[in-house]
Amino acid sequence: MFKQTLAAAAALLVLGAAAPLAAAADGAALRLLGRTEIPNYDGDFDHFGADIKGNRLFLAGEDGGTLEVFDLKSGARVKTVPGMETPHAVHFDAKKNRLIVSNSGDGLSKVLDGKTYAVLDTIKIAPGADVMSYDPSLNRLWFVTGGKNAVTKLPRTMVTQVDAATGKPVGEVVFDTDFTEGIVAEQKGSRAFVNVAGKSEIAVLDKKSGQQLALWPVKEGENNSQIDLDEANKRLFIITRKPFKLVVINTDTGASVASFDAPGRTNGMMFDAANRRIYAAGDDYVGVFRQVDADHYEELARVPSEKGAKTAFLVPELKRLYVAVGGSDKTKAGLLRYEVLPAGGK
């Protein structure tokens, strides 16, 4: 019922590491536009954010303690903001022209002026903030704090909702594990889904009250991390890390309906509703998967990237996919830009 296309596998044997990869009968999925060098940066990056009207792309320099700023269209690096300690995720508030950067260091998550990048305030919640997810329907931010990411390790993690307008916490849910990861909230519905990675479970919460409604085991793997949602088709997409798998979950029942191998060290996965695709970025390639219908999926392509290219960000408005490459003795840090090509027949 589920298949990996022979065309994608064959193309992998032919194309080099910097070339775009054809994506089966659907036509090409991604086209490499360019690479921006990030000199003198060693270590991993974490997640992205964007100011679309202001033409800015933000990237959390997790190991470098920086916020990297790029021109959204050209990919040019325009600024490095130091002093971020250990940043993980970025949210841009267009109404107030400010940035919120989650930080697992002792200095807490930071609120930055969107023009000067000066620190205006901190988000006063438990230390160890890592994952941060924005829920537009309630104008709230979900933070994962505590656990193994806190400077002083904690046995539990807290998922805290913060009013994005005021920066004030409005609720907290505690999980009995030191490892909790991705969060995504329904926009028309009333639920939020949390990857309780340390227990290989998905917690289903009432997004207003935080009440736990269900707990779904993940059978395909452990340490479920990345998460995204196709609310219209009632499907949740997650990445497990042991082994690296893409798993599709029915949000009515919690049952899995499909699973595929994902790139090693995947740290960026997102659903492209316009093209009915899922992109998963990890070492060496971006996995591209097509949603045939709610219950049927196929792997379209493995688009070559680079070692350490494990964090990605989709900007549907510009039809762009951005992939950050960490710096190491094997790779030079950089930003890859791909054009998202329309699905066949569009």
N, C-alpha and C positions, 0 to 999 in steps of 0.2 A: 504493500500500500504506500509505503514511503520509500523514496529512492534517492540516491546520489547520482547525478547525471554523469554519464561517461565523457561527455564533451568537456565538462569542467576538469575532470581528472586528467584527460589527455592534454588539455591546454597547459596544465601545471608543468608538465614535462618539457614543454617547448619554451615557455616565456621566462624571461629573466626576472630578478627580484624587483626591478623598478618599472616593469611594464604592466599595463592594464591587462585584465583577463576577460575573455569572452564568457558570457554567462548563459550558455545553452541556447535553446530556441527562443528564449525571451529577448535575445540581443544582449549587448554588453550592459553590465549593471553599473560599473564604476569606471571612470577614466581619470588617471592620475594627471593632475594639473601642475603640480610642482612641489618642491621641498624647500622649507625655510630652515636655514641653519640656526642652531642655538648654541653658540660657542661657549666653551668653559663651563658647561653644565654637566654635572655627573649625578647619576641616580635616576630614580623614577619620577614621572609626573603622575598626578591623579586626575581629577575631573575638570571639565570645561564649564564655561558660561558664556553668554553672548548679549551684547547690546546691538540689536539688529539695526535700529534707526541710526545709532551712532557709529555703525560700521566697526565695531570692536569685538574681538574674540578674547576671552580670558581663559587662562590655564593655570591650575594650581601646581606650583613647583614643589611637590611634596618633600623630596629629599634636599632640595636647594633652599627651602625656606622663602620662596619668592612667589609673586603673582606675575605671570608673564602676560603681556598685552600685545595683540596682533591686529593688523588691519584685516577685517573679516573677509574682504573681497580679494585682496592681493596676497594675503598671507604674510606680509612684511611684519617683522618684529618692531614694535614702536616703543615699548617701554618695559622695564623690569622694576617691579616694586619689591624691595627687600623687606626683611623683618617680619615675615609672616609665620615664623616658627615652623610648624608642620601643617601646611594647608592641605585640604582634601577636596573641597567642593566650593563652587562659586554660584551665587545668585545675584542677578542684576535687577534692581528695582527701578524701572524706567520712570515711574511717577515721581520719585524723589531723587533720581540720579545718584544712586548710591549702590555699593556692593556689599554683600554679606559673604564672608569667607569663613568656612568652618575650619577649626584648628584644634588639633589634639594636644598642643603644647599647653603649658601652664597659663599662658597669656589669654586663653579663651578665644572664642570665635570673634571675628572683628567686623565692624561696620565701617566701610571706607567711603569717603567722599568720591563720587563718580567722576569728578573733574580733576581734583588734585591728588587723589588716592591717599589723602591723610586719614589716619584712624580717628573716627568720630566717637566711637563707643565700642563696647563689647557686649556680647550676648551672654547674660549671666545665668548659665545653666551648669550642670555637672561637668567636670573636666573630661577631656578625652574625646571631644567632638570629632566625628569622622564623617560618615555619610550624612548628606543633607539633601532633602528632596522638597520641591515646591509644589503645593496644591493650590492652583489658581482659583478653584471653586470657593475656597474659604479664605484665600490670601494668607495661608499658613505655611510655615516651614517645618519639616520634620527633621529632627536631629537624632542621630545615634551617638550616645555618649557613654563614658565609663568603659568597663571591660578591659581587654588587653591593650587598647590604644591609649588609655590614660597613662600619664607619666608614672604615677603610682598605680600599678595594675589593680583592677577591681574584679571581683568574681562575677559581677552582674553587669548587664548593660541596661541603659535607660533610653527609651524612645520618647523624646519630648517634642510637643507641638509648641511652636512659637508664632505669635501674631507678627506677620511680616511688616505690618505698618508701624508697630510700636517696639518690636524687639522683645516683648514680654512673653514669658512662658504661659501657656494656657492649659497644659495637661501633660501627664507623664505616665508611661506604661513601663513596668520593670520586667525584664526577661532573665530567667535563671541560667544564664550562660555569659561567658566573657566575649562572645563573638556574634554580633548581629550586623546585618548588612543592608541591602537595598530596600527601599520603600517606594510604593507607587499608590496613588489614590484615584478612585473613580471620580469622574467629573459630573456625571449625571446621577450616578448611584451614591450610596452612603458608606461605602467601605474603603478601607485601605489594606494593602497587602504588605507584609513585612517578612523578609528573609531572615529567619532565626537560624543563622548559619551554623552556630555551634551545636545545634540539635538536628540539623538537616530537616527543618520544618518550615512551613509557611504559616504565619499567624494572620488571621483575618480579623480586622478590627472595625468597630464603628468609628468612622473618622472624626466625628464630633466629640463623642464621649470617651473614646479610647477603649471601650469595653471589648473584650475578646469574644468573637462570635464563633470562631472555628479554628482548628489547628490541623493542618494537612501535612502528612509525612511526605518527604521527597525520596522516592525509591531508587531513582537512577544514579544518584551520587551524593556526595557530602559537600558541606560548606557552600550552600547555595548563596550566591553573591549578587550579581547583576540581575535587574528585574525591569520589565516593561509590560505594558498592558494594551490590548486591543479590546476596548470596552464594548464596542459595537457588536463584536462576535463572541464576547464573553470568554476571551482567551488571555491567559497570563503567560509571559515568557520569562524563564529564569536560566541562569548559568550556574552549573555546579563546578566545583574545582577539583574534586577527587572522585572520578576523573572529570576532565573538562567536557561538559555536555550542555547542549541547548535542550531545554525541556519545555514543552507546551502543556499548559494546565487548563482544564475546564473550570471556570470560576463559579459555575453552578454546583459542581460536585467535588472539586478538588482532585479529580482524577487526571492523570497525564494521558494525552492523546497522541503524542509524538516525541521523539528525542533523536538527536544527532550528535556526532562528535563536533566539538567546538575547538577553536585554536587554543594552544597552550597559553596559560596565563591571561586568558580573556579578562579584561577589566573595563570594556566598553561594549554594551549591547543595546540596541534600540530597534523599535518597530517603526517602519516607514509606511504609514497608512495609505499614502497616495499611490504607492507602487506595490503595496502588499508584500513587502519584503522585511526581513530581519537581517541586521548587520551585526556581526560579532567580531571584534578586533582583538587579536592576541599576537603572540610571537609569529613573525614571518608572513602572515596573511590576514585578510579580512574575509571571514566566512559570510557568504550571501545565501539566504534561504528564502524561497518563495512560498507564500501562503496561497495554495490552490483554493481551499475553502477552510472553514473553521477547523475541520478535522484532518485535512490533508496538506502536507508540506513536502518540499523537495529542496535539496541543496543545489543551488544554481552554479556557484563559483567559489573558488578560493583565490581572491585577488591578492597578488603578492604585495607585501609591505616590507618590513624590516624586523630584525630581531629587536625586541624591546618596544615594538609598536603596539601596545596593548590597551591604550586608552583612546576612546573615540567619541565623537559628538556630531550629531546630525542637525543641520539647519535646513528644514524643509523649504522655508521661504526662499532660500538662495539655491536650493538643489545642490547642497554641498555636504560632504562628509569630511571631517577633520580627524586626523590620527596623530597622537603625540608619540614620539620615539624617545625613550630614555637614553641617557648617555652612559656608556660603559667602555670597557677595554675592547669591546667588539663592535660598538656602534657609536656614532656621533649623534648627540641630541638634535632633534629637529621636529618640524611640523609638516606632515603630509596633507595635501589638499586633493580631494577627489571630487569630480563632478558626478552627481547622481543622475544617471541616464534613465529616461522613462521606460517603463515596462512595455513589452511588445504590444502593438495594437493601439498605443496612445498617440 
